[in-house]
Each structure stands twice: as C-alpha cells, then as structure tokens.
Amino acid sequence: MASSRLQKCRNTILEYSGSITPRLKWPNSPCLCLTNIFLSVNFPERKRRRGNKMASKQRSAATEGDVKAFSQHMDNYSPWELRRLSEHFRPDMVYVIENNIPMVLQELIHGRVITAQQAQDYSGWEKNHDSTSTAEKLVGDIFAVSYAVRLGLWECLFALQSRWAHPNLHGMLDEIIQNGHNLLLEILLNESGHALDPELKACQVEHKAKLCDLTGMMKENKMPGRSEGQIFPIFNRYVELKVISDRHFKKQTHQEHEALAAAGELNEYRLQRRIKSELERITPDRLFRWCFRTHHVPLSVMVSGVAGVGKTTLVQKFIFDWATGKHYQKFAFVFFFKFRDLNTITEKRSLESLICQIYPHLQDKLPRVLEDPEKLLFIFDGLDESKTDLKLSRGGSQELCMNLGDVKPVTVIVASLLNQTLLKGCSVLLTSRPSKLTSLEAGVFHRVASIVGFLSKERERYFSMFFGDERASRKAFAYVRDSQVLYTLCYNPSYCWITCTALKPCFMATAGRPQPAPKTVTQLFVSYITHIMANHTQERPEPQRMRDILVNVGRLAEYGLRYRTLVFQPHYLEVANVEFSPFLSGFLVENPQTDDSAQVTYSFLHLTIQEFFAALVQYLDYKEDKFRDTMDKARSCKEGDYEIFSRFLVGLSHPATKMPLEKYVGKFSAEATRKVIECLSEMNYEELQSREDPEGKRRLMNLLHLLFESRNSQLVPDVLGKDAHMDFSELYLMPVDCTVLAYVLSCCEEIQCLTLDSCFIQNEGLERLRPEMHKVRELSLSDNDLKDDSMKNICSVLKHPNCRLEDLSLGQNMFTEASCTALASALKENQTLFSLDLTRNKMRNTGLSTLLEVLETPQCKIQKLVLQENGLSDDSCGRLCSALSKNSTLRHLNLSANVYTDGCAEDMHLLILTSPSLTDIRLSLNDFSPAVERQLRSLQREGLKIHI
C-alpha cells in the first residue's frame, strides 16, 4: 500500500514539479543553512531588500489549479505517513509561522482550516505571550485535530509560498514534493539505523561506547580557586548556538572577520531580521538534510566560526547524540578527528592506518566497516589548525587517493574523501575558522554554515547557569546589557565565560565592597587577568617573579601573533622560558594529542587572551627595537591581524585601566605609554576620513575604537582636529560602534558633519548616540529603517539647549504621520535647524498638516524642506498653500514623487504665486497632465526655479 502511494508520489512529482514550486536558481552554490542553524546571503541589506522585491514580482501567485495539484500529491500519503512527515517538519513550520502569524491566520481562515473567532483567539494569545509560543500552539492544535485539518495546513502553506520568500517554507515544500518518498525512509533509518550482522553490531556498540566516553562530558575552563575545571554532562551544560550559513565563500580575510567578531561587533537586531527574512533554519541534527536549492542531500558540510564560538562543542554534541541514538542512525559508523592531533602525524599514512591509530578497537573489523561508504561519516575538527594546506582541486599537484591502501599525507586523505575519490558516497563534516574559507574551492562543499553564537536568550541562560545565584546573574546580565560593549562580546561563548569570570567579584563579593565593573574591552580583560591572579591558586608568585612569568608568556603570545601560531608545541614554551604551572592554567591550556597519548600541545584559552598578553608585554618589558618592529607590523598589516591587539595596547595606556594589574606586577613602562599615545596621535585621520571605500571607513571606525579604549578625552580632539567630518555611509554600524562613536562625540565640542546613511543603526544605535548628537551641525540618518519610536530620540536632540544642528536628513526611513506631532513640537523649540529632509517616509496628508503648523510660526528657521515620496495628495495642497503664504524663510521645497494630480492645479498655482520666500520648488514625478505641467512651468520667473 505504502509503496504504491510512493510510486504515485513519484509520478506526480514528474508531472508538475517544474511548474508549481518556485525556484531560487543559484547555480553551483552550496546549500545554505543554520544551527539552530541560520543561512544567509552575503550582500548589503539595502540592496538585498530591493532584490527581494524584484524576486517577489517575478514569483507568480499559486493558482487554484496549483493548490489542487499539490493537494492531490499530498493525498498519496496515508494518514500515518502524513503525520510522520508533519512531525518531521514541525520545527520548520513553527519557525515559518512565528515570523508572520497574521498572514498565516488569514490564509488559514481563507482555506477554512480555522474560523475567524479562532484566529482572533490566536492573535490574543500572541499579544499576551510571544510569536514562538503562538506558533507552537497553533501547529500543536492543528496536528491534534485530524488528517484533513493537518492537510489543510499544508495546503495553506503551499498557497503562501508565492508571496512569501521564506527559505524554510520553500525548503520543506520542495522536499516533500521532490524527495518525500525517500524522506519517509530516511526518517525511519535515522531512528532505527541499519540492520547489521551480530559481529558488526557488536563492533558498532563498542565504537559508540568509546565515542560516548570521549564526548559525553564537557569540561569548563578552570575557575579561580579551583585546581581543576569542572566537568559536566554535555546534555546538561550545552546551550544551543545560533549559526548563519554563507551561500558562497565570502572573499574577505579571516583576520578582518575574526577581529570584528572577537570585538563582539555583531548587530543582533540585524541578525534577527535576516534570520526572519531570508535565513534557512536548520538544527544540528539536520546538517545533512535535503537542500532545496541544489535538490540533493549534501555529502560534504563545512561549519565555520571565529575562535571560541562553539565549533568543537557543536561537534562534540553532534557525536554524543549520534552515539546515544538520538539522531543520524543512518550513519553506522562515525569517525572523529582533530587536526591539532593529526599535525603530529608527519609521515604518510593510508586511511585504514589512520583510523586504526585513533580507533584501535576497530582494527579487526575495519575492512567490513568500510565496505559501505554511504553508512560512514567522517568529522574533521579545526581545519584552521592544520599545518598543511588542504588542496581540494582535482587538477592540483598532489594526486588524490583512489584506494583505501593508498599512502598519502593526511590532508590529501581528507581532500580525497571530500572529492569522493576515496570511499565514494561517504559523508564528511569539517569545522574551521573563516581563515580557510577564502582559500578553498566553494564547489567542494554542498553546505556551508557559520556559527554566530548566542543571541539574547542564550546569553541570559548562560549567565544564570554560570552564577548559580539568580539575583546575582540578573544584576550582572543587566549591567552587561546596559554596557553594550560587553553585551555584544557575549555572543561568543568563550567571551561569555571570560565576562562572567571577570564580573563575578563585582556582583558576588563575599566580603567588603564589590569591585568596580569594567566599561571597555581592555578593562574587562584586566579584570579577568587580575581575578585569576588574586584567586586562582595559593601558589601565586611574588610580584617580580610574576612579572617575569607574564613577560615570557607575553613574548610567546607576540611570537604567535606575528607568525599566526595558535597551537604551541612544548619546545615553543622552552624557547620562551615558559614553565607550565597551575598559575598559568588560567591563561594557557594543555591539549592532549590523543585520548591515550602523553604528548600535549599548548594554546591560549582564547585568541583574544593571546592578543592581550602580546599587548601587555610591551609595557612589562619595553624594548624600543621590538616595540618599533611590532608597531610597524601592525601599521603595515592590511588583514586586521593586529586590530584587537592594537585596542588592548592603547587601552593599557590609561592609568585607571592598568592600575589593577600594577598592584601585582609593578609599574608599567612610562616610555611605552608615551610611545603608544604618540603613535595614536600621529594617525592620519584626514586621510582615513577622506576615503570613500568600505575598507577606509572600517579603518576609520577602528581608529575610533582605539580612542574609546584609550579613555583619553584630551587626545580625541587632537586626533580629529577642528571641523571634523565623519562619513560611515554604507558601513553597518553595530550597537558597540554607536557606543564608541558616542564617546568620541562626547570628547568634542563640535562636529561639522556626521553621515550615517545606510548604516542600519536602528533605534538601539540611535539611543546610544542621542546624548551627543546635538553637537553635530550636519547630520544624515537616511536609510536606517528608523520607525516612529525613534523620533523621540531625534526630538531630544532638537530640543537640547545647546543644539547646533543645522541640517538634518531622515530620508528613506519608516516614519509615519504618528511621529509628526513630536517632531513639530521639537521644531518649534529648536532655533538652529535650517534644512529638513524627509524623503521617502510615510508622512501623508495628516503628517504634513501637523508639520505646517511649524512653518506658519514667525520663529520658524527652516529654509529647505524635502517631502519627496511621502504619499501626499491633492487634499494637502490647499493647507500647504495657506501655511507657506505666512512663511518668510522657506527657500527650497521638494514635493516630487507624490500623488498630486490636476485636481490641485489651482492650489499649486496659488502656492507658487503667494509663497514670498520660495526660490526653488520641485514637482517632478507627480500625476499632472502635460498641460498642467506646462502651465505650472510657465510660472517660473527670475528668482524662482520650478522643476517639473
């Protein structure tokens, strides 16, 4: 019965698969996805929005015939089969529905799946709870009713896809149409696994037990006061990560990507918006799910992410869940390798000998294990730590393996598995920092995902787990949220740990007054380092000895930064005279090479701790020649390698920042401090601000970050000079960037021009900037998706008693008539503004009428008003004419691209004749007839230009 239905399903797909499901055709592109996993397309937000509009215009609406054909296709599944498929796609359904509940409810009413009253009830539930719980309730209720109602939900989702370009929606519909017959079998296979003979089954059980032991426990970094890090079951401590996936390999340098991410510069609002609008969500147990863009199940997957974001933890949890039977039982055997372990294998090997070295218990049964490649998954963690490049091109100089016995370097074996010349049909999962992505061929990987770490809820949960004390965790988290700099850092799990460790004595002091909480990234790391020094062990060295130890550690870190070394062999420590000890275990960690090996390598707890020590050593052991070489290297480096290092270096120059450390290691070098400030003051601000390319603007923002870390308010105006201009247009500014920019503004008396067009700052960024924006003379905030709730911040600037704002551009935002009352009130109080641009908002007639009350007042100073494309119609023209007849200051008026027609020709005629101060009026792109246009153009005279 089931097989006949599957055959019918197959036939139905062949009949209409090309006409029903819209396709996003991205040839030769890897499938994108996310852990929760989120996938994204790499192009600017503003252009992307326009692209989506075009896509939606090209996408034809689903006809009744299309929906009927889809319904007939779904009829091929029995009630049991449809229930299994629906449960499989349940997370996708919830995720899709929660992003536009009103649209879904409307479609469900139209499809008679629910009643209008039920829809109203769900809307009420959303108001009292949230969109996620509403979507879960809706899907749960529908699934609990009947086969027919469940089928009705599918039909409504199918009808919606023509006007809703959501990847998860298209993905599940495409998969159930194109691959439903195989998916049902795969669901069962992933639950029950393959039928193995008793000997192979016993081998599998032993192998799973070994992997359970290897991945089942999660070791936290050592905490101050403990000799060992705490061990937790991974299923108790694992906090789900958020990931975006790139459609292709973005050609940007690793250090730029990693340095920005390490600084926490990730705009959560923008990420949330991209997740909702265009990112496909996929949980870790779906990494090898069907890809609707390439129409096949991927065999090779890359998961990338910056240092500390959770790649290894993700892999650990993935393997543990496989070993305990929770997912992907279609893989009979999973093999897990770390590149840092593989680095120790210098001689050539065969794949068989490599597996036997890591998994000796498989030796006797290995030939049989490898007989069915489709049942095998190979996982390689940390490609960025590999000492040898992974050459994936078939035409490369190194010949790939063709047989299991071929003896080759380890990276050639990995490349052979990826290229399917070895064990054709096997699956491969790699993890890496972004550094390697730019040098790899994109076509090799069928799916590429990038972990972005914790969003707000995960951060809050992590704080709660770390502190254990609910009151203290709430206080600490509230402080971090208010700080913004620290809050954006905490997207990274490693930063979360460092932040919590540094803040613990500030919010959980056992005796005396709590320590002051840090405000900058440098202060955060100083707090962390001093906390380790004060509490880590009772074996704390004397100050001079401690200084010597930190100097040696700093030179090791500096070497690693210069030569891009993250993992250090024991001889590196010997050369640097670093003797590993319990004290140093708060900064350095031992990495056992294999489970049963006595050999170890060493690495810093986090890349940024390595960068911090590389900066710290400049103050503890100042040597002019080494300092000069380091600074020359930092200045000449274009990839961003030294960006975070430079921030630490500058941050440590401030007396209050370095003082806590000086208590333990003695005074910092005064000469180093002088040289750092001198280098900073000599930076060519004029050259940076004159560059219009994104790289120049990013470098300018990095300079502002250096000034922020310096906490030197006198240095800021010296670097920026008088009449400073700042243009960050088209550069995405994160909340932390806005915090930094606000600090820089606070150190200046006046800024001539600040351009923030298309920076996507949102209200969150505007809130950070608000206290200092009154110092700007020309301010442009166009194309930032600002809404009515942002107007209160703008009005606060206009009402400031020392406001110097003369030119304000708010074009291409989302302001409506609702914001005009507050704006009009602020304009009445303001005595400095001469130019106001409201292009492409939604002020409409009502909003214009409110603003005209300002233009009628004698105190009005506005000389230029731009109301282009605001939905203004004929009804507003009479009111506009009346107001401007009383105005003696307005020179330029732009009413282009509205909906004025011949119906207001008389009022427009009167407006032109009776506005005493008007010298320029623009009326292009309205709906005037040619005759009226000629009539209005004829009114042009000396001193008045009419553009129409």
Buried (B, 14 or more C-beta within 10 A) or exposed (E): EBEEBBEBBBEBBEEBBEEBBBEBEBEEBBBBBBBBBBBBBBEBBBEBEEBBEEEEEEBEEBEEEBBEBBBEBBBBBEEEBBBBBBEBBBBBBBBBBBBBBEEBBBBBBEBEBBEEEBBEBBEEBBEEEEBBBBBBBBBEEBBEEEBEBBBBBBBBBBBBBBEBBBBBBBBBBBBBBBBBBBBBEBBEBBEEBBEBEEEBBEBBEBBBEBBBEBBBBBEBBBBBEBEEBEEBEBEEBBBBBBBBBBBBBBEBBBBBBBBBBBBBBBBBBBBBBBBBBBBBBBBBBBBBBBBBBBBEBBBBBBBBBBBBBBBBBBBBBBBBBBBBEBBBBBBBBBBBBBBBBBBEBEEEBBBBBBBBBBBEEBEEBBEBBBEBBBBBBBBBBBBBBBBBEBBBBEEEEBEBBEEBEBBBBBBBBBBBBBBBBBBEEBBBBBBBBBBBBEEBBBBBBBBBBBBBBBBBEBBBBBBBBBBEBEEBBBBBBEBBBEBBBBBBBBBBBBBBBBBBBBBBBBBBEEEEEBBEBBBBBBBBBBBBBBBBBBBBBEEBBEEEEBBBBBBBBBBBBBBBBBEEBBBBBBEBBEBBEBEBEBBBBBBBBEBEBBEEEEEEBBBBBBBBBBBBBBBBBBBBBBEEEBBEEBBEBBEEBEBBBBBBBBBBBBBBBBEEBBEBBBEBBEEBBEEBBEBBBEBBEEBEBEEBBEBEEBEBBBBBBBBBBBBBBBBBEEBBBEBBEEEBBBBBBBBBBBBBBBBBBBBBBEBBEBBEBBBBBBBBBBBBBBBBBBBBBBBBBBBBBBBBBBBBEBBBBBBBBBBBEEBBBBBBBBBBBBBBBBBBBBBBBBBBEBEBBBBBBBBBBBBBBBBBBBBBBBBEBEEBBBBBBBBBBBBBBBBBBBBBBBBBBBBEBBBBBBBBBBBBBBBBBEBBBBBBEEBEEBEBBBBBBBEBEEEBBEBBEEBBEEEBEBEB
